[in-house]
Amino acid sequence: AVAVAVAAIPEALQSIVTIVLSIGTKKMAKKHAIIRKLSAVETLGSTSIIATDKTGTLTEGKMKVVKVEFTDKEKAFFALTLNNEQRSGLEVAIWEYVKEQKIIDPQKIFDKTKRTYEEQFDSEKKYSITINEVDNKSVAFLKGAPEIILSFCHLSAKEKDDILRKIEKWADSGLRLLGIAFKNKGDLKEKTGFTWLGLVGIVDPIRKDTKEAILNAQAAGIKIKIVTGDYRKTAERVAADLGFKIKPENVLEGKDLETISERELKKIIDNIIIFSRVAPHQKQKIIKGLQEKGEVVA
């Protein structure tokens, strides 16, 4: 028995495993994947689910404004200029759009206008606000997820319904959407009483190699789940273009994810392909739910 045990586990086993993993790491490095720990190669080989973001991962992240509808074009351009730090591809695309229209010079407006207050965009609240001195008057400009911006605006129920239908229609064509609004009376920091300025539709093309990468992963038995902060219809359109067959039960929105328990999530998570309008803390809930079902998640 001792002889068999010694024969079954040779002294060189540790070296052999290390060398094999090193060869795997070298091969991956040639494909631009760098691994810090050798054991991660083995874990990657066991991956059963890839949870992927949409923007800049499935798509190119090279954005362009292709559709707009404004209630007041000049005020809308001021909103897009003064609530803009050009920190992201989205903001750069908006800045370039304003510049191309030649109605205002965004750089001149930005330079000569004093900003007195700001709340930067983050993935949890999904909007940003700046208060600026425009012609010696304080004006607040809002920019962000259309349905969130809409909830801060003073509109009738019918007006809101009409805009929401428009949002659905635009998003259904795969556009990434932004809503903008302004306010120049009352408490400018309070998120009520804003005036709706309109919608901006941005196209973000799918990467050329994305579809093939998804097919390769699926052929290897790996399931793909799209986890995005974008609007549901936008995510559904992109998923459909990538070859996914999406039914209503395959989509879970962040607002619903927030209300269900971890136990309920585990029951339905296998069927979910798209998680839309999710906040960063919800991504952890998704990954945890998958891991508790025994999945190895990348």
Buried (B, 14 or more C-beta within 10 A) or exposed (E): EEEEEEEEEEEEEEEEEEEEBEEBBEEBEEEEEEBEEBEBBEEBEEBBBBBBBBBBBBBBBEBEBEEBEBEBBEBBBBBBBBBBBBEBBBBBBBBBBBBEBEEBEBEEBBEEBEEEEBBEBEEEBBBBBBBBBBEEEBBBBBBBBBBBBBBBBEBEEEEBEEBEEBBEEBBBEBBBBBBBBBBBEEEBEEBEBBBBBBBBBBBBBBBEEBBEBBEEBBEEEBBBBBBBBBBBBBBBBBBEBBEBEBEEEBBBBBEEBEEBEEEEBBEEBEEBBBBBBBBEEBBEBBBBBBEEBEBBBB
